[in-house]
Structure formats: C-alpha cells, structure tokens
Amino acid sequence: MENLKFKFEDLIVYQKALDFVDYVYCVIKKFPKDELYGLASQYKRAAASIPLNIAEGSGDTDAQFNRYLQMAWGSVKECVVCSTIARRQDFISADEDLDARNKLSELAKMITSLQRYLKKK
C-alpha cells in the first residue's frame, strides 16, 4: 500500500507542533490525578490546537491560512500559561517549564515567519 501524505505534513512547523504535543502528553503524566480534567486537559487541548490549526488552514487562501496561523499562535501563548501554572503548582520542574518555553518560542518564531512569508506572496 502506498503511503498517503497530505501537503501540510511536509511543513516543518507542523512537524515541530506535533513534537510539542508528544512532549505535553509525556509531561502531564506527572500531574496529580485530580488535575486530569483540569490543567492537564487544558494543556493537551491547547497543544493539540497548534498543529490542528496549521493543518486546517493550509491549502486554503493565504489570508485564511494566516488566520489559522494566528489561532495557532494564540494556542502557543495558552501553552505558555499552562506550563507556568504547572511550574507554580510544582507539577513540573523549572527545567521542564524552561524546556517547554524553548519549544514554544521556536514554534512562535516559525509561525510568525510563515505569516510574513504569506503576506509577501
């Protein structure tokens, strides 16, 4: 069977966003059980929203793609807050928070660069 691939799956920003989702799923395993439907759930949804919006917007008009990238950027900011709360509540270490922030900073820069590219086209 041939490997079916969609064009957006080649975007590095999409691949990095999926890597961040994997990271979040790993990190939240350390959260207390009573946070399963609280912060852990919110963090998972916000992280998953990044690649979901990239995928949904790709292949549309540049203006529409830019709008979806803006929503992905908003989810990046939401993940920053989730990571900060997790650190402040001692669910994760300062190093884990810093690691998440570095990954999110890279995603934010990639999203912004893609938006600039789309506006120049």
Biopython code that builds the backbone (N, CA, C, O; Angstrom):
import numpy as np
from Bio.PDB.StructureBuilder import StructureBuilder

atoms = [
    (1, "MET", "N", (0.843, -1.195, 0.000)),
    (1, "MET", "CA", (0.000, 0.000, 0.000)),
    (1, "MET", "C", (0.883, 1.251, 0.000)),
    (1, "MET", "O", (1.882, 1.320, 0.717)),
    (2, "GLU", "N", (0.510, 2.209, -0.793)),
    (2, "GLU", "CA", (1.260, 3.451, -0.911)),
    (2, "GLU", "C", (1.025, 4.331, 0.322)),
    (2, "GLU", "O", (-0.077, 4.374, 0.868)),
    (3, "ASN", "N", (2.075, 5.026, 0.746)),
    (3, "ASN", "CA", (1.969, 5.921, 1.893)),
    (3, "ASN", "C", (1.291, 7.216, 1.447)),
    (3, "ASN", "O", (1.867, 7.989, 0.683)),
    (4, "LEU", "N", (0.093, 7.447, 1.914)),
    (4, "LEU", "CA", (-0.667, 8.641, 1.563)),
    (4, "LEU", "C", (-0.248, 9.784, 2.473)),
    (4, "LEU", "O", (-0.256, 9.651, 3.696)),
    (5, "LYS", "N", (0.114, 10.902, 1.871)),
    (5, "LYS", "CA", (0.594, 12.040, 2.647)),
    (5, "LYS", "C", (-0.077, 13.314, 2.149)),
    (5, "LYS", "O", (-0.245, 13.513, 0.946)),
    (6, "PHE", "N", (-0.457, 14.175, 3.092)),
    (6, "PHE", "CA", (-1.026, 15.464, 2.755)),
    (6, "PHE", "C", (0.087, 16.512, 2.730)),
    (6, "PHE", "O", (1.091, 16.375, 3.428)),
    (7, "LYS", "N", (-0.097, 17.544, 1.932)),
    (7, "LYS", "CA", (0.945, 18.564, 1.739)),
    (7, "LYS", "C", (1.367, 19.242, 3.053)),
    (7, "LYS", "O", (2.552, 19.500, 3.263)),
    (8, "PHE", "N", (0.405, 19.528, 3.929)),
    (8, "PHE", "CA", (0.734, 20.215, 5.179)),
    (8, "PHE", "C", (1.663, 19.393, 6.065)),
    (8, "PHE", "O", (2.360, 19.947, 6.916)),
    (9, "GLU", "N", (1.677, 18.076, 5.872)),
    (9, "GLU", "CA", (2.527, 17.220, 6.699)),
    (9, "GLU", "C", (4.010, 17.438, 6.420)),
    (9, "GLU", "O", (4.856, 17.025, 7.213)),
    (10, "ASP", "N", (4.329, 18.080, 5.306)),
    (10, "ASP", "CA", (5.720, 18.405, 4.978)),
    (10, "ASP", "C", (6.195, 19.691, 5.658)),
    (10, "ASP", "O", (7.395, 19.959, 5.703)),
    (11, "LEU", "N", (5.271, 20.479, 6.180)),
    (11, "LEU", "CA", (5.657, 21.731, 6.846)),
    (11, "LEU", "C", (6.415, 21.427, 8.144)),
    (11, "LEU", "O", (5.926, 20.688, 8.999)),
    (12, "ILE", "N", (7.587, 21.994, 8.277)),
    (12, "ILE", "CA", (8.409, 21.757, 9.473)),
    (12, "ILE", "C", (7.703, 22.277, 10.719)),
    (12, "ILE", "O", (7.789, 21.665, 11.784)),
    (13, "VAL", "N", (7.010, 23.399, 10.592)),
    (13, "VAL", "CA", (6.300, 23.951, 11.745)),
    (13, "VAL", "C", (5.217, 22.980, 12.214)),
    (13, "VAL", "O", (4.972, 22.860, 13.415)),
    (14, "TYR", "N", (4.575, 22.297, 11.290)),
    (14, "TYR", "CA", (3.570, 21.292, 11.643)),
    (14, "TYR", "C", (4.229, 20.124, 12.377)),
    (14, "TYR", "O", (3.715, 19.659, 13.394)),
    (15, "GLN", "N", (5.350, 19.658, 11.869)),
    (15, "GLN", "CA", (6.070, 18.548, 12.486)),
    (15, "GLN", "C", (6.551, 18.911, 13.896)),
    (15, "GLN", "O", (6.459, 18.102, 14.819)),
    (16, "LYS", "N", (7.062, 20.129, 14.050)),
    (16, "LYS", "CA", (7.514, 20.593, 15.375)),
    (16, "LYS", "C", (6.333, 20.720, 16.328)),
    (16, "LYS", "O", (6.458, 20.432, 17.518)),
    (17, "ALA", "N", (5.195, 21.146, 15.810)),
    (17, "ALA", "CA", (3.994, 21.259, 16.644)),
    (17, "ALA", "C", (3.548, 19.884, 17.140)),
    (17, "ALA", "O", (3.135, 19.741, 18.290)),
    (18, "LEU", "N", (3.632, 18.877, 16.275)),
    (18, "LEU", "CA", (3.312, 17.511, 16.701)),
    (18, "LEU", "C", (4.300, 17.028, 17.763)),
    (18, "LEU", "O", (3.910, 16.351, 18.714)),
    (19, "ASP", "N", (5.575, 17.377, 17.600)),
    (19, "ASP", "CA", (6.583, 17.022, 18.609)),
    (19, "ASP", "C", (6.229, 17.645, 19.958)),
    (19, "ASP", "O", (6.412, 17.023, 21.004)),
    (20, "PHE", "N", (5.721, 18.881, 19.926)),
    (20, "PHE", "CA", (5.342, 19.535, 21.179)),
    (20, "PHE", "C", (4.144, 18.835, 21.818)),
    (20, "PHE", "O", (4.082, 18.713, 23.042)),
    (21, "VAL", "N", (3.208, 18.382, 21.016)),
    (21, "VAL", "CA", (2.060, 17.628, 21.546)),
    (21, "VAL", "C", (2.568, 16.376, 22.268)),
    (21, "VAL", "O", (2.115, 16.058, 23.368)),
    (22, "ASP", "N", (3.511, 15.672, 21.640)),
    (22, "ASP", "CA", (4.101, 14.489, 22.278)),
    (22, "ASP", "C", (4.735, 14.855, 23.616)),
    (22, "ASP", "O", (4.582, 14.142, 24.607)),
    (23, "TYR", "N", (5.451, 15.982, 23.626)),
    (23, "TYR", "CA", (6.110, 16.460, 24.851)),
    (23, "TYR", "C", (5.077, 16.712, 25.957)),
    (23, "TYR", "O", (5.268, 16.295, 27.099)),
    (24, "VAL", "N", (3.993, 17.392, 25.609)),
    (24, "VAL", "CA", (2.958, 17.711, 26.599)),
    (24, "VAL", "C", (2.326, 16.438, 27.146)),
    (24, "VAL", "O", (2.130, 16.320, 28.356)),
    (25, "TYR", "N", (2.008, 15.495, 26.287)),
    (25, "TYR", "CA", (1.419, 14.232, 26.743)),
    (25, "TYR", "C", (2.352, 13.516, 27.725)),
    (25, "TYR", "O", (1.896, 12.895, 28.685)),
    (26, "CYS", "N", (3.641, 13.609, 27.479)),
    (26, "CYS", "CA", (4.623, 12.988, 28.373)),
    (26, "CYS", "C", (4.677, 13.725, 29.717)),
    (26, "CYS", "O", (4.677, 13.098, 30.776)),
    (27, "VAL", "N", (4.723, 15.043, 29.662)),
    (27, "VAL", "CA", (4.843, 15.855, 30.873)),
    (27, "VAL", "C", (3.626, 15.738, 31.780)),
    (27, "VAL", "O", (3.770, 15.664, 33.000)),
    (28, "ILE", "N", (2.440, 15.720, 31.203)),
    (28, "ILE", "CA", (1.236, 15.727, 32.055)),
    (28, "ILE", "C", (1.019, 14.397, 32.769)),
    (28, "ILE", "O", (0.183, 14.306, 33.668)),
    (29, "LYS", "N", (1.756, 13.378, 32.381)),
    (29, "LYS", "CA", (1.658, 12.108, 33.111)),
    (29, "LYS", "C", (2.106, 12.268, 34.563)),
    (29, "LYS", "O", (1.752, 11.459, 35.421)),
    (30, "LYS", "N", (2.885, 13.315, 34.832)),
    (30, "LYS", "CA", (3.383, 13.584, 36.185)),
    (30, "LYS", "C", (2.390, 14.411, 37.012)),
    (30, "LYS", "O", (2.550, 14.545, 38.225)),
    (31, "PHE", "N", (1.379, 14.955, 36.362)),
    (31, "PHE", "CA", (0.406, 15.787, 37.059)),
    (31, "PHE", "C", (-0.390, 14.928, 38.041)),
    (31, "PHE", "O", (-0.566, 13.729, 37.819)),
    (32, "PRO", "N", (-0.874, 15.542, 39.130)),
    (32, "PRO", "CA", (-1.728, 14.797, 40.066)),
    (32, "PRO", "C", (-3.013, 14.331, 39.374)),
    (32, "PRO", "O", (-3.494, 14.968, 38.437)),
    (33, "LYS", "N", (-3.546, 13.232, 39.843)),
    (33, "LYS", "CA", (-4.754, 12.659, 39.235)),
    (33, "LYS", "C", (-5.938, 13.629, 39.276)),
    (33, "LYS", "O", (-6.780, 13.616, 38.378)),
    (34, "ASP", "N", (-6.007, 14.468, 40.313)),
    (34, "ASP", "CA", (-7.136, 15.394, 40.395)),
    (34, "ASP", "C", (-7.049, 16.522, 39.358)),
    (34, "ASP", "O", (-7.980, 17.318, 39.231)),
    (35, "GLU", "N", (-5.938, 16.591, 38.618)),
    (35, "GLU", "CA", (-5.799, 17.578, 37.547)),
    (35, "GLU", "C", (-6.128, 16.996, 36.173)),
    (35, "GLU", "O", (-6.010, 17.684, 35.159)),
    (36, "LEU", "N", (-6.539, 15.735, 36.141)),
    (36, "LEU", "CA", (-6.815, 15.056, 34.884)),
    (36, "LEU", "C", (-7.810, 15.836, 34.023)),
    (36, "LEU", "O", (-7.636, 15.929, 32.808)),
    (37, "TYR", "N", (-8.837, 16.387, 34.634)),
    (37, "TYR", "CA", (-9.848, 17.134, 33.887)),
    (37, "TYR", "C", (-9.698, 18.640, 34.048)),
    (37, "TYR", "O", (-10.563, 19.404, 33.621)),
    (38, "GLY", "N", (-8.619, 19.059, 34.653)),
    (38, "GLY", "CA", (-8.350, 20.480, 34.845)),
    (38, "GLY", "C", (-7.227, 20.946, 33.938)),
    (38, "GLY", "O", (-7.366, 20.981, 32.715)),
    (39, "LEU", "N", (-6.128, 21.300, 34.552)),
    (39, "LEU", "CA", (-4.998, 21.860, 33.812)),
    (39, "LEU", "C", (-4.437, 20.881, 32.789)),
    (39, "LEU", "O", (-4.068, 21.291, 31.689)),
    (40, "ALA", "N", (-4.366, 19.605, 33.125)),
    (40, "ALA", "CA", (-3.822, 18.617, 32.183)),
    (40, "ALA", "C", (-4.652, 18.588, 30.901)),
    (40, "ALA", "O", (-4.099, 18.562, 29.802)),
    (41, "SER", "N", (-5.956, 18.593, 31.040)),
    (41, "SER", "CA", (-6.844, 18.575, 29.887)),
    (41, "SER", "C", (-6.688, 19.851, 29.052)),
    (41, "SER", "O", (-6.640, 19.799, 27.823)),
    (42, "GLN", "N", (-6.610, 20.978, 29.729)),
    (42, "GLN", "CA", (-6.461, 22.260, 29.031)),
    (42, "GLN", "C", (-5.137, 22.325, 28.281)),
    (42, "GLN", "O", (-5.082, 22.801, 27.147)),
    (43, "TYR", "N", (-4.073, 21.845, 28.915)),
    (43, "TYR", "CA", (-2.746, 21.850, 28.305)),
    (43, "TYR", "C", (-2.746, 20.962, 27.054)),
    (43, "TYR", "O", (-2.197, 21.352, 26.023)),
    (44, "LYS", "N", (-3.349, 19.785, 27.134)),
    (44, "LYS", "CA", (-3.430, 18.885, 25.981)),
    (44, "LYS", "C", (-4.212, 19.526, 24.837)),
    (44, "LYS", "O", (-3.793, 19.457, 23.682)),
    (45, "ARG", "N", (-5.347, 20.152, 25.157)),
    (45, "ARG", "CA", (-6.171, 20.777, 24.119)),
    (45, "ARG", "C", (-5.441, 21.932, 23.454)),
    (45, "ARG", "O", (-5.481, 22.079, 22.232)),
    (46, "ALA", "N", (-4.771, 22.753, 24.262)),
    (46, "ALA", "CA", (-4.044, 23.898, 23.705)),
    (46, "ALA", "C", (-2.887, 23.425, 22.824)),
    (46, "ALA", "O", (-2.663, 23.974, 21.746)),
    (47, "ALA", "N", (-2.160, 22.415, 23.278)),
    (47, "ALA", "CA", (-1.037, 21.897, 22.496)),
    (47, "ALA", "C", (-1.527, 21.287, 21.183)),
    (47, "ALA", "O", (-0.940, 21.533, 20.129)),
    (48, "ALA", "N", (-2.589, 20.502, 21.239)),
    (48, "ALA", "CA", (-3.124, 19.859, 20.037)),
    (48, "ALA", "C", (-3.683, 20.885, 19.058)),
    (48, "ALA", "O", (-3.691, 20.657, 17.848)),
    (49, "SER", "N", (-4.145, 22.003, 19.578)),
    (49, "SER", "CA", (-4.710, 23.047, 18.736)),
    (49, "SER", "C", (-3.677, 23.652, 17.792)),
    (49, "SER", "O", (-4.038, 24.157, 16.729)),
    (50, "ILE", "N", (-2.412, 23.611, 18.157)),
    (50, "ILE", "CA", (-1.369, 24.217, 17.310)),
    (50, "ILE", "C", (-1.272, 23.475, 15.972)),
    (50, "ILE", "O", (-1.469, 24.099, 14.930)),
    (51, "PRO", "N", (-0.978, 22.171, 15.956)),
    (51, "PRO", "CA", (-0.905, 21.502, 14.647)),
    (51, "PRO", "C", (-2.272, 21.388, 13.961)),
    (51, "PRO", "O", (-2.347, 21.375, 12.732)),
    (52, "LEU", "N", (-3.340, 21.306, 14.739)),
    (52, "LEU", "CA", (-4.674, 21.233, 14.132)),
    (52, "LEU", "C", (-4.975, 22.486, 13.307)),
    (52, "LEU", "O", (-5.493, 22.391, 12.194)),
    (53, "ASN", "N", (-4.651, 23.650, 13.850)),
    (53, "ASN", "CA", (-4.897, 24.897, 13.122)),
    (53, "ASN", "C", (-3.974, 25.045, 11.922)),
    (53, "ASN", "O", (-4.389, 25.555, 10.881)),
    (54, "ILE", "N", (-2.731, 24.606, 12.054)),
    (54, "ILE", "CA", (-1.805, 24.654, 10.913)),
    (54, "ILE", "C", (-2.349, 23.781, 9.788)),
    (54, "ILE", "O", (-2.374, 24.198, 8.630)),
    (55, "ALA", "N", (-2.779, 22.585, 10.126)),
    (55, "ALA", "CA", (-3.305, 21.662, 9.118)),
    (55, "ALA", "C", (-4.586, 22.206, 8.490)),
    (55, "ALA", "O", (-4.754, 22.171, 7.271)),
    (56, "GLU", "N", (-5.481, 22.707, 9.329)),
    (56, "GLU", "CA", (-6.767, 23.174, 8.820)),
    (56, "GLU", "C", (-6.618, 24.367, 7.885)),
    (56, "GLU", "O", (-7.351, 24.483, 6.903)),
    (57, "GLY", "N", (-5.684, 25.244, 8.183)),
    (57, "GLY", "CA", (-5.516, 26.446, 7.361)),
    (57, "GLY", "C", (-4.723, 26.238, 6.098)),
    (57, "GLY", "O", (-4.883, 26.988, 5.135)),
    (58, "SER", "N", (-3.869, 25.234, 6.083)),
    (58, "SER", "CA", (-3.028, 25.027, 4.900)),
    (58, "SER", "C", (-3.872, 24.601, 3.709)),
    (58, "SER", "O", (-4.889, 23.924, 3.857)),
    (59, "GLY", "N", (-3.435, 25.008, 2.538)),
    (59, "GLY", "CA", (-4.160, 24.655, 1.330)),
    (59, "GLY", "C", (-5.309, 25.589, 1.017)),
    (59, "GLY", "O", (-5.909, 25.502, -0.054)),
    (60, "ASP", "N", (-5.620, 26.475, 1.938)),
    (60, "ASP", "CA", (-6.664, 27.472, 1.707)),
    (60, "ASP", "C", (-5.993, 28.721, 1.129)),
    (60, "ASP", "O", (-4.820, 28.678, 0.758)),
    (61, "THR", "N", (-6.711, 29.803, 1.053)),
    (61, "THR", "CA", (-6.093, 31.045, 0.587)),
    (61, "THR", "C", (-5.044, 31.485, 1.600)),
    (61, "THR", "O", (-5.078, 31.073, 2.759)),
    (62, "ASP", "N", (-4.115, 32.322, 1.158)),
    (62, "ASP", "CA", (-3.083, 32.818, 2.069)),
    (62, "ASP", "C", (-3.693, 33.581, 3.244)),
    (62, "ASP", "O", (-3.218, 33.465, 4.374)),
    (63, "ALA", "N", (-4.737, 34.354, 2.982)),
    (63, "ALA", "CA", (-5.392, 35.113, 4.051)),
    (63, "ALA", "C", (-6.026, 34.175, 5.075)),
    (63, "ALA", "O", (-5.923, 34.402, 6.281)),
    (64, "GLN", "N", (-6.685, 33.119, 4.589)),
    (64, "GLN", "CA", (-7.292, 32.145, 5.505)),
    (64, "GLN", "C", (-6.222, 31.392, 6.283)),
    (64, "GLN", "O", (-6.361, 31.181, 7.487)),
    (65, "PHE", "N", (-5.159, 30.986, 5.602)),
    (65, "PHE", "CA", (-4.072, 30.270, 6.272)),
    (65, "PHE", "C", (-3.479, 31.156, 7.357)),
    (65, "PHE", "O", (-3.182, 30.688, 8.456)),
    (66, "ASN", "N", (-3.308, 32.432, 7.048)),
    (66, "ASN", "CA", (-2.775, 33.369, 8.039)),
    (66, "ASN", "C", (-3.687, 33.450, 9.257)),
    (66, "ASN", "O", (-3.207, 33.542, 10.387)),
    (67, "ARG", "N", (-4.983, 33.417, 9.036)),
    (67, "ARG", "CA", (-5.939, 33.467, 10.148)),
    (67, "ARG", "C", (-5.796, 32.230, 11.036)),
    (67, "ARG", "O", (-5.826, 32.344, 12.262)),
    (68, "TYR", "N", (-5.644, 31.072, 10.441)),
    (68, "TYR", "CA", (-5.448, 29.844, 11.213)),
    (68, "TYR", "C", (-4.095, 29.836, 11.928)),
    (68, "TYR", "O", (-3.974, 29.324, 13.040)),
    (69, "LEU", "N", (-3.087, 30.407, 11.279)),
    (69, "LEU", "CA", (-1.781, 30.516, 11.939)),
    (69, "LEU", "C", (-1.872, 31.433, 13.153)),
    (69, "LEU", "O", (-1.197, 31.208, 14.158)),
    (70, "GLN", "N", (-2.706, 32.467, 13.062)),
    (70, "GLN", "CA", (-2.906, 33.365, 14.209)),
    (70, "GLN", "C", (-3.559, 32.610, 15.363)),
    (70, "GLN", "O", (-3.227, 32.846, 16.525)),
    (71, "MET", "N", (-4.480, 31.708, 15.051)),
    (71, "MET", "CA", (-5.100, 30.890, 16.106)),
    (71, "MET", "C", (-4.070, 29.929, 16.703)),
    (71, "MET", "O", (-4.076, 29.686, 17.909)),
    (72, "ALA", "N", (-3.196, 29.390, 15.872)),
    (72, "ALA", "CA", (-2.127, 28.517, 16.369)),
    (72, "ALA", "C", (-1.211, 29.300, 17.306)),
    (72, "ALA", "O", (-0.779, 28.787, 18.339)),
    (73, "TRP", "N", (-0.919, 30.546, 16.936)),
    (73, "TRP", "CA", (-0.078, 31.416, 17.779)),
    (73, "TRP", "C", (-0.764, 31.650, 19.131)),
    (73, "TRP", "O", (-0.108, 31.653, 20.173)),
    (74, "GLY", "N", (-2.057, 31.841, 19.107)),
    (74, "GLY", "CA", (-2.812, 32.002, 20.349)),
    (74, "GLY", "C", (-2.707, 30.767, 21.224)),
    (74, "GLY", "O", (-2.605, 30.880, 22.446)),
    (75, "SER", "N", (-2.730, 29.597, 20.620)),
    (75, "SER", "CA", (-2.582, 28.355, 21.373)),
    (75, "SER", "C", (-1.179, 28.208, 21.946)),
    (75, "SER", "O", (-1.006, 27.635, 23.021)),
    (76, "VAL", "N", (-0.181, 28.719, 21.240)),
    (76, "VAL", "CA", (1.189, 28.738, 21.782)),
    (76, "VAL", "C", (1.203, 29.537, 23.085)),
    (76, "VAL", "O", (1.765, 29.095, 24.088)),
    (77, "LYS", "N", (0.582, 30.711, 23.062)),
    (77, "LYS", "CA", (0.533, 31.541, 24.275)),
    (77, "LYS", "C", (-0.223, 30.838, 25.391)),
    (77, "LYS", "O", (0.171, 30.918, 26.554)),
    (78, "GLU", "N", (-1.293, 30.157, 25.052)),
    (78, "GLU", "CA", (-2.059, 29.407, 26.044)),
    (78, "GLU", "C", (-1.194, 28.319, 26.689)),
    (78, "GLU", "O", (-1.280, 28.082, 27.894)),
    (79, "CYS", "N", (-0.365, 27.665, 25.880)),
    (79, "CYS", "CA", (0.543, 26.634, 26.413)),
    (79, "CYS", "C", (1.587, 27.225, 27.346)),
    (79, "CYS", "O", (1.977, 26.584, 28.322)),
    (80, "VAL", "N", (2.044, 28.436, 27.059)),
    (80, "VAL", "CA", (2.991, 29.112, 27.951)),
    (80, "VAL", "C", (2.355, 29.280, 29.326)),
    (80, "VAL", "O", (2.994, 29.025, 30.346)),
    (81, "VAL", "N", (1.110, 29.704, 29.350)),
    (81, "VAL", "CA", (0.400, 29.900, 30.614)),
    (81, "VAL", "C", (0.202, 28.565, 31.331)),
    (81, "VAL", "O", (0.397, 28.482, 32.544)),
    (82, "CYS", "N", (-0.178, 27.532, 30.602)),
    (82, "CYS", "CA", (-0.358, 26.211, 31.214)),
    (82, "CYS", "C", (0.943, 25.724, 31.839)),
    (82, "CYS", "O", (0.940, 25.186, 32.946)),
    (83, "SER", "N", (2.040, 25.908, 31.139)),
    (83, "SER", "CA", (3.338, 25.487, 31.669)),
    (83, "SER", "C", (3.703, 26.290, 32.913)),
    (83, "SER", "O", (4.223, 25.740, 33.884)),
    (84, "THR", "N", (3.431, 27.578, 32.880)),
    (84, "THR", "CA", (3.718, 28.438, 34.039)),
    (84, "THR", "C", (2.906, 28.008, 35.256)),
    (84, "THR", "O", (3.438, 27.915, 36.362)),
    (85, "ILE", "N", (1.633, 27.751, 35.051)),
    (85, "ILE", "CA", (0.777, 27.299, 36.157)),
    (85, "ILE", "C", (1.287, 25.963, 36.696)),
    (85, "ILE", "O", (1.354, 25.760, 37.908)),
    (86, "ALA", "N", (1.643, 25.060, 35.790)),
    (86, "ALA", "CA", (2.145, 23.743, 36.208)),
    (86, "ALA", "C", (3.412, 23.883, 37.049)),
    (86, "ALA", "O", (3.588, 23.166, 38.034)),
    (87, "ARG", "N", (4.293, 24.804, 36.663)),
    (87, "ARG", "CA", (5.513, 25.026, 37.444)),
    (87, "ARG", "C", (5.176, 25.640, 38.797)),
    (87, "ARG", "O", (5.712, 25.217, 39.821)),
    (88, "ARG", "N", (4.304, 26.623, 38.807)),
    (88, "ARG", "CA", (3.950, 27.294, 40.066)),
    (88, "ARG", "C", (3.251, 26.362, 41.045)),
    (88, "ARG", "O", (3.326, 26.550, 42.259)),
    (89, "GLN", "N", (2.565, 25.351, 40.503)),
    (89, "GLN", "CA", (1.882, 24.369, 41.357)),
    (89, "GLN", "C", (2.774, 23.164, 41.655)),
    (89, "GLN", "O", (2.330, 22.200, 42.278)),
    (90, "ASP", "N", (4.022, 23.220, 41.212)),
    (90, "ASP", "CA", (5.002, 22.134, 41.400)),
    (90, "ASP", "C", (4.583, 20.828, 40.727)),
    (90, "ASP", "O", (4.912, 19.746, 41.212)),
    (91, "PHE", "N", (3.860, 20.926, 39.614)),
    (91, "PHE", "CA", (3.536, 19.736, 38.828)),
    (91, "PHE", "C", (4.713, 19.382, 37.925)),
    (91, "PHE", "O", (4.933, 18.216, 37.596)),
    (92, "ILE", "N", (5.475, 20.424, 37.525)),
    (92, "ILE", "CA", (6.674, 20.236, 36.713)),
    (92, "ILE", "C", (7.806, 21.054, 37.325)),
    (92, "ILE", "O", (7.572, 21.964, 38.120)),
    (93, "SER", "N", (9.024, 20.718, 36.947)),
    (93, "SER", "CA", (10.197, 21.438, 37.460)),
    (93, "SER", "C", (10.423, 22.720, 36.656)),
    (93, "SER", "O", (9.832, 22.916, 35.594)),
    (94, "ALA", "N", (11.279, 23.575, 37.178)),
    (94, "ALA", "CA", (11.655, 24.796, 36.462)),
    (94, "ALA", "C", (12.334, 24.441, 35.139)),
    (94, "ALA", "O", (12.139, 25.131, 34.138)),
    (95, "ASP", "N", (13.125, 23.378, 35.130)),
    (95, "ASP", "CA", (13.780, 22.941, 33.893)),
    (95, "ASP", "C", (12.767, 22.484, 32.851)),
    (95, "ASP", "O", (12.922, 22.776, 31.666)),
    (96, "GLU", "N", (11.734, 21.772, 33.281)),
    (96, "GLU", "CA", (10.691, 21.329, 32.351)),
    (96, "GLU", "C", (9.915, 22.524, 31.798)),
    (96, "GLU", "O", (9.552, 22.544, 30.621)),
    (97, "ASP", "N", (9.662, 23.516, 32.650)),
    (97, "ASP", "CA", (8.994, 24.724, 32.198)),
    (97, "ASP", "C", (9.863, 25.442, 31.169)),
    (97, "ASP", "O", (9.360, 25.902, 30.144)),
    (98, "LEU", "N", (11.155, 25.540, 31.436)),
    (98, "LEU", "CA", (12.078, 26.190, 30.511)),
    (98, "LEU", "C", (12.142, 25.426, 29.187)),
    (98, "LEU", "O", (12.181, 26.036, 28.118)),
    (99, "ASP", "N", (12.152, 24.120, 29.257)),
    (99, "ASP", "CA", (12.165, 23.299, 28.051)),
    (99, "ASP", "C", (10.909, 23.564, 27.215)),
    (99, "ASP", "O", (10.992, 23.738, 25.999)),
    (100, "ALA", "N", (9.760, 23.592, 27.866)),
    (100, "ALA", "CA", (8.504, 23.880, 27.161)),
    (100, "ALA", "C", (8.553, 25.270, 26.532)),
    (100, "ALA", "O", (8.149, 25.450, 25.384)),
    (101, "ARG", "N", (9.046, 26.245, 27.283)),
    (101, "ARG", "CA", (9.129, 27.616, 26.780)),
    (101, "ARG", "C", (10.048, 27.714, 25.563)),
    (101, "ARG", "O", (9.747, 28.434, 24.611)),
    (102, "ASN", "N", (11.160, 26.994, 25.595)),
    (102, "ASN", "CA", (12.073, 26.997, 24.443)),
    (102, "ASN", "C", (11.400, 26.413, 23.210)),
    (102, "ASN", "O", (11.517, 26.956, 22.112)),
    (103, "LYS", "N", (10.694, 25.304, 23.398)),
    (103, "LYS", "CA", (9.978, 24.679, 22.284)),
    (103, "LYS", "C", (8.882, 25.618, 21.753)),
    (103, "LYS", "O", (8.697, 25.746, 20.543)),
    (104, "LEU", "N", (8.171, 26.263, 22.662)),
    (104, "LEU", "CA", (7.101, 27.171, 22.263)),
    (104, "LEU", "C", (7.649, 28.427, 21.586)),
    (104, "LEU", "O", (7.042, 28.944, 20.648)),
    (105, "SER", "N", (8.781, 28.909, 22.054)),
    (105, "SER", "CA", (9.417, 30.063, 21.420)),
    (105, "SER", "C", (9.802, 29.744, 19.981)),
    (105, "SER", "O", (9.603, 30.558, 19.079)),
    (106, "GLU", "N", (10.351, 28.557, 19.776)),
    (106, "GLU", "CA", (10.708, 28.133, 18.419)),
    (106, "GLU", "C", (9.459, 28.046, 17.533)),
    (106, "GLU", "O", (9.476, 28.496, 16.388)),
    (107, "LEU", "N", (8.385, 27.469, 18.065)),
    (107, "LEU", "CA", (7.135, 27.385, 17.302)),
    (107, "LEU", "C", (6.594, 28.770, 16.970)),
    (107, "LEU", "O", (6.158, 29.018, 15.846)),
    (108, "ALA", "N", (6.624, 29.664, 17.942)),
    (108, "ALA", "CA", (6.123, 31.025, 17.721)),
    (108, "ALA", "C", (6.905, 31.720, 16.611)),
    (108, "ALA", "O", (6.317, 32.387, 15.759)),
    (109, "LYS", "N", (8.223, 31.566, 16.617)),
    (109, "LYS", "CA", (9.056, 32.180, 15.577)),
    (109, "LYS", "C", (8.752, 31.577, 14.207)),
    (109, "LYS", "O", (8.706, 32.295, 13.208)),
    (110, "MET", "N", (8.548, 30.273, 14.157)),
    (110, "MET", "CA", (8.255, 29.610, 12.889)),
    (110, "MET", "C", (6.893, 30.040, 12.350)),
    (110, "MET", "O", (6.737, 30.268, 11.151)),
    (111, "ILE", "N", (5.920, 30.147, 13.231)),
    (111, "ILE", "CA", (4.578, 30.589, 12.822)),
    (111, "ILE", "C", (4.643, 32.016, 12.295)),
    (111, "ILE", "O", (4.067, 32.322, 11.251)),
    (112, "THR", "N", (5.344, 32.890, 13.015)),
    (112, "THR", "CA", (5.473, 34.288, 12.612)),
    (112, "THR", "C", (6.189, 34.402, 11.266)),
    (112, "THR", "O", (5.789, 35.200, 10.418)),
    (113, "SER", "N", (7.232, 33.617, 11.068)),
    (113, "SER", "CA", (7.958, 33.635, 9.793)),
    (113, "SER", "C", (7.065, 33.181, 8.648)),
    (113, "SER", "O", (7.101, 33.761, 7.563)),
    (114, "LEU", "N", (6.267, 32.152, 8.884)),
    (114, "LEU", "CA", (5.355, 31.677, 7.856)),
    (114, "LEU", "C", (4.303, 32.735, 7.541)),
    (114, "LEU", "O", (3.929, 32.914, 6.382)),
    (115, "GLN", "N", (3.831, 33.427, 8.555)),
    (115, "GLN", "CA", (2.863, 34.504, 8.326)),
    (115, "GLN", "C", (3.474, 35.620, 7.482)),
    (115, "GLN", "O", (2.832, 36.131, 6.564)),
    (116, "ARG", "N", (4.707, 35.995, 7.789)),
    (116, "ARG", "CA", (5.389, 37.033, 6.999)),
    (116, "ARG", "C", (5.530, 36.597, 5.544)),
    (116, "ARG", "O", (5.301, 37.383, 4.624)),
    (117, "TYR", "N", (5.906, 35.347, 5.348)),
    (117, "TYR", "CA", (6.058, 34.808, 4.003)),
    (117, "TYR", "C", (4.734, 34.884, 3.240)),
    (117, "TYR", "O", (4.708, 35.286, 2.077)),
    (118, "LEU", "N", (3.649, 34.502, 3.890)),
    (118, "LEU", "CA", (2.344, 34.520, 3.234)),
    (118, "LEU", "C", (1.925, 35.940, 2.846)),
    (118, "LEU", "O", (1.293, 36.139, 1.809)),
    (119, "LYS", "N", (2.271, 36.912, 3.667)),
    (119, "LYS", "CA", (1.896, 38.306, 3.385)),
    (119, "LYS", "C", (2.700, 38.877, 2.225)),
    (119, "LYS", "O", (2.223, 39.771, 1.526)),
    (120, "LYS", "N", (3.922, 38.369, 2.009)),
    (120, "LYS", "CA", (4.777, 38.856, 0.929)),
    (120, "LYS", "C", (4.398, 38.268, -0.429)),
    (120, "LYS", "O", (4.679, 38.861, -1.470)),
    (121, "LYS", "N", (3.761, 37.103, -0.410)),
    (121, "LYS", "CA", (3.429, 36.402, -1.662)),
    (121, "LYS", "C", (2.506, 37.219, -2.548)),
    (121, "LYS", "O", (2.135, 36.771, -3.633)),
]
sb = StructureBuilder()
sb.init_structure("model")
sb.init_model(0)
sb.init_chain("A")
sb.init_seg("    ")
for serial, (resi, resn, name, xyz) in enumerate(atoms, 1):
    if name == "N":
        sb.init_residue(resn, " ", resi, " ")
    sb.init_atom(name, np.array(xyz, "f"), 0.0, 1.0, " ", f" {name:<3s}", serial, name[0])
structure = sb.get_structure()
